[in-house]
């Protein structure tokens, strides 16, 4: 018995490490599954409840009233909007940068869309992408209720990958000055690489990345921090990060 214990003792750290690693992977898997389930149900709540409340309680034609009504609803109900603190952060960035072409990936119920449109220059335009057709329809209705007209924005009901691959005709000779990512974090880096490859970002383009604590977003942050000649992380509010793209010419390829 003693000899067996002596033989097993050197193996104890290996056993502990293997058990810890297995436990960590199981926890990570559970977190990803729970996040996807929560996102699914939150999305349904957003469509069925948030839209109905905002539509009936806000003053139509007034963007400020739409935003206030969203915030009031979020105080007592589950909501998929980014909230007032990050919303004010978006306001600040749009006012400061005065972008002419904005891409929003993940419209949800239109909260961020309304905040962006309210601060855009008169010649600015928002392209907002939403995969779910019902959510896209309800979000577009909220934007119209806020008083914005179709020439100021366009809703693209498709995946982010499909939207990016077909973006050039919507931009014409222009490029994107602001990109807001609030869709599937697993797509963040993939979509950024596609935007680079398509040379769709202007030399002064700003990225606003929401949900940066999630694994997919972490991959994007690791990528941009490894390329200080092309990107700089400027500031962060909660889990939303502002990143500047700062070279004088477009990327020649995704790895340049």
C-alpha positions as CSV (number, residue, x, y, z in Angstrom):
1,X,0.0,0.0,0.0
2,X,2.8,2.4,1.0
3,X,4.8,1.5,-2.2
4,X,1.7,2.2,-4.3
5,X,1.3,5.6,-2.7
6,X,4.9,6.4,-3.3
7,X,4.6,5.5,-7.0
8,X,1.3,7.5,-7.4
9,X,2.5,10.6,-5.6
10,X,4.6,12.0,-8.5
11,X,1.5,11.7,-10.8
12,X,-0.7,13.8,-8.5
13,X,0.1,17.1,-10.1
14,X,-0.6,15.7,-13.5
15,X,-4.0,14.3,-12.3
16,X,-4.9,17.7,-10.8
17,X,-3.9,19.6,-13.9
18,X,-5.9,17.3,-16.1
19,X,-9.0,17.5,-13.9
20,X,-8.7,21.3,-13.8
21,X,-8.4,21.6,-17.5
22,X,-11.4,19.3,-18.1
23,X,-13.4,21.3,-15.6
24,X,-12.4,24.6,-17.2
25,X,-13.4,23.4,-20.7
26,X,-16.7,22.1,-19.4
27,X,-17.4,25.5,-17.7
28,X,-16.5,27.4,-20.9
29,X,-18.8,25.1,-22.9
30,X,-21.6,25.7,-20.5
31,X,-21.1,29.4,-20.6
32,X,-21.3,29.5,-24.4
33,X,-24.4,27.4,-24.5
34,X,-26.1,29.5,-21.8
35,X,-25.1,32.7,-23.6
36,X,-26.7,31.4,-26.9
37,X,-29.9,30.3,-25.1
38,X,-30.1,33.7,-23.3
39,X,-29.5,35.6,-26.5
40,X,-32.3,33.6,-28.2
41,X,-34.8,34.3,-25.6
42,X,-33.8,37.9,-25.1
43,X,-34.2,38.4,-28.8
44,X,-37.7,37.1,-28.7
45,X,-38.5,39.3,-25.7
46,X,-37.1,42.3,-27.6
47,X,-39.3,41.7,-30.6
48,X,-42.5,40.8,-28.7
49,X,-42.4,43.2,-25.7
50,X,-39.9,46.0,-26.2
51,X,-41.2,47.0,-29.6
52,X,-44.8,47.0,-28.4
53,X,-44.1,49.2,-25.4
54,X,-41.9,51.7,-27.2
55,X,-44.3,52.0,-30.1
56,X,-47.3,52.6,-27.8
57,X,-45.7,54.8,-25.1
58,X,-43.3,57.1,-27.0
59,X,-44.1,60.4,-28.8
60,X,-44.0,59.6,-32.5
61,X,-41.7,61.7,-34.6
62,X,-39.4,62.5,-31.6
63,X,-36.2,60.5,-31.4
64,X,-35.4,61.7,-27.9
65,X,-38.8,60.3,-26.7
66,X,-38.1,56.9,-28.4
67,X,-34.8,56.7,-26.6
68,X,-36.3,57.7,-23.2
69,X,-39.0,55.2,-23.6
70,X,-36.5,52.4,-24.4
71,X,-34.6,53.4,-21.2
72,X,-37.7,53.5,-19.1
73,X,-38.7,50.0,-20.3
74,X,-35.3,48.6,-19.6
75,X,-35.5,49.6,-15.9
76,X,-38.2,47.0,-15.2
77,X,-38.0,44.5,-18.1
78,X,-35.4,42.4,-19.9
79,X,-34.1,44.3,-22.9
80,X,-31.5,43.7,-25.5
81,X,-30.6,47.4,-26.0
82,X,-27.1,48.6,-25.0
83,X,-28.5,50.8,-22.3
84,X,-28.2,54.6,-21.6
85,X,-24.6,54.6,-20.4
86,X,-23.2,52.9,-23.5
87,X,-25.8,54.8,-25.6
88,X,-24.4,58.1,-24.5
89,X,-20.9,56.8,-25.4
90,X,-22.2,56.0,-28.9
91,X,-23.7,59.6,-29.0
92,X,-20.3,61.1,-28.1
93,X,-18.4,59.1,-30.7
94,X,-20.9,59.9,-33.5
95,X,-20.9,63.7,-32.6
96,X,-17.1,63.8,-32.5
97,X,-16.4,61.8,-35.6
98,X,-19.3,63.1,-37.8
99,X,-19.3,59.9,-39.9
100,X,-20.9,60.0,-43.4
101,X,-21.3,56.3,-43.8
102,X,-22.1,54.0,-40.8
103,X,-22.5,50.2,-40.7
104,X,-24.3,48.7,-37.8
105,X,-24.0,44.9,-37.5
106,X,-26.9,43.8,-35.2
107,X,-29.9,46.2,-35.2
108,X,-32.0,44.3,-32.6
109,X,-35.0,46.6,-31.9
110,X,-33.4,49.8,-33.2
111,X,-32.2,51.5,-30.0
112,X,-28.6,52.0,-31.2
113,X,-29.8,52.8,-34.7
114,X,-32.0,55.7,-33.4
115,X,-29.1,57.0,-31.3
116,X,-26.7,57.0,-34.3
117,X,-29.2,58.6,-36.7
118,X,-30.0,61.3,-34.2
119,X,-26.3,62.4,-34.2
120,X,-25.4,61.9,-37.8
121,X,-24.6,64.9,-40.1
122,X,-27.4,65.8,-42.5
123,X,-25.5,64.0,-45.4
124,X,-24.8,60.9,-43.3
125,X,-26.4,57.5,-43.9
126,X,-26.8,54.4,-41.8
127,X,-26.7,50.8,-43.1
128,X,-28.0,48.5,-40.4
129,X,-27.9,44.7,-40.6
130,X,-30.2,42.3,-38.9
131,X,-30.3,38.5,-39.6
132,X,-33.8,37.9,-38.1
133,X,-36.6,39.1,-40.5
134,X,-39.1,39.8,-37.7
135,X,-36.5,41.8,-35.6
136,X,-35.5,43.7,-38.7
137,X,-39.1,44.6,-39.5
138,X,-39.8,45.8,-35.9
139,X,-36.5,47.6,-35.7
140,X,-37.2,49.5,-38.9
141,X,-40.6,50.5,-37.7
142,X,-39.1,52.0,-34.5
143,X,-36.6,54.0,-36.6
144,X,-39.5,55.4,-38.7
145,X,-41.5,56.1,-35.5
146,X,-38.5,58.1,-34.3
147,X,-38.9,60.4,-37.3
148,X,-36.2,59.3,-39.7
149,X,-36.9,58.8,-43.4
150,X,-35.7,55.9,-45.6
151,X,-33.0,58.0,-47.5
152,X,-31.2,58.4,-44.1
153,X,-30.9,54.7,-43.5
154,X,-31.4,51.2,-45.0
155,X,-32.1,47.9,-43.2
156,X,-30.3,44.9,-44.7
157,X,-32.0,41.6,-43.6
158,X,-29.3,39.1,-44.0
159,X,-26.2,37.8,-42.2
160,X,-23.2,40.1,-41.6
161,X,-21.1,38.1,-44.0
162,X,-23.7,38.5,-46.8
163,X,-24.1,42.2,-46.0
164,X,-20.4,42.8,-46.2
165,X,-19.9,40.9,-49.4
166,X,-22.6,43.1,-51.1
167,X,-21.8,46.4,-49.4
168,X,-19.9,48.1,-52.2
169,X,-23.0,49.0,-54.3
170,X,-24.6,50.6,-51.2
171,X,-21.5,52.8,-50.6
172,X,-20.8,53.9,-54.1
173,X,-17.5,55.8,-54.1
174,X,-17.6,56.2,-50.3
175,X,-16.1,54.0,-47.5
176,X,-17.3,53.3,-44.0
177,X,-16.4,56.0,-41.4
178,X,-18.0,54.1,-38.4
179,X,-18.7,50.4,-37.8
180,X,-20.7,49.2,-34.8
181,X,-20.5,45.5,-34.0
182,X,-23.2,44.2,-31.7
183,X,-24.2,40.9,-33.4
184,X,-22.6,37.5,-33.0
185,X,-19.2,38.0,-31.3
186,X,-17.9,34.8,-33.0
187,X,-18.2,36.8,-36.3
188,X,-16.4,39.9,-35.1
189,X,-13.0,39.1,-36.3
190,X,-14.2,37.3,-39.5
191,X,-16.2,40.3,-40.4
192,X,-13.4,42.8,-39.7
193,X,-11.1,40.7,-42.0
194,X,-13.7,40.8,-44.7
195,X,-14.1,44.6,-44.4
196,X,-10.3,44.9,-44.6
197,X,-10.1,42.6,-47.6
198,X,-12.9,44.5,-49.4
199,X,-11.2,47.9,-48.6
200,X,-14.5,49.1,-47.2
201,X,-13.1,51.2,-44.3
202,X,-12.1,54.8,-44.8
203,X,-8.7,55.9,-43.4
204,X,-10.4,57.5,-40.5
205,X,-12.7,54.6,-39.7
206,X,-13.8,54.1,-36.1
207,X,-15.0,50.7,-34.7
208,X,-17.3,50.4,-31.7
209,X,-17.3,46.9,-30.4
210,X,-19.9,45.8,-27.9
211,X,-19.7,42.7,-25.7
212,X,-16.0,42.6,-25.5
213,X,-15.9,40.2,-22.6
214,X,-17.1,37.4,-24.9
215,X,-14.7,35.0,-26.5
216,X,-15.3,36.0,-30.1
217,X,-14.8,39.7,-29.2
218,X,-11.6,38.8,-27.4
219,X,-10.2,37.3,-30.6
220,X,-10.8,40.6,-32.4
221,X,-9.2,42.6,-29.6
222,X,-6.1,40.4,-29.7
223,X,-5.9,40.9,-33.4
224,X,-6.1,44.7,-33.3
225,X,-3.7,45.0,-30.4
226,X,-1.2,43.0,-32.3
227,X,-1.3,45.5,-35.2
228,X,-0.6,48.9,-33.6
229,X,0.5,50.3,-37.0
230,X,-3.1,49.9,-38.1
231,X,-5.3,50.1,-35.0
232,X,-5.4,51.8,-31.6
233,X,-7.8,51.1,-28.7
234,X,-8.9,54.6,-27.6
235,X,-11.4,54.1,-24.8
236,X,-13.8,51.7,-23.1
237,X,-17.2,52.1,-21.4
238,X,-18.3,48.9,-19.6
239,X,-17.9,46.2,-22.3
240,X,-17.9,48.5,-25.3
241,X,-14.6,49.5,-26.8
242,X,-13.7,52.3,-29.3
243,X,-11.0,51.4,-31.8
244,X,-9.4,53.7,-34.4
245,X,-8.1,52.6,-37.7
246,X,-5.3,55.0,-38.5
247,X,-3.3,54.5,-41.7
248,X,-3.3,56.8,-44.7
249,X,-4.0,54.1,-47.3
250,X,-6.3,51.0,-47.3
251,X,-5.0,47.6,-46.5
252,X,-3.5,45.7,-49.4
253,X,-4.6,42.4,-47.9
254,X,-5.8,41.0,-44.7
255,X,-2.4,40.2,-43.4
256,X,-0.6,43.4,-44.4
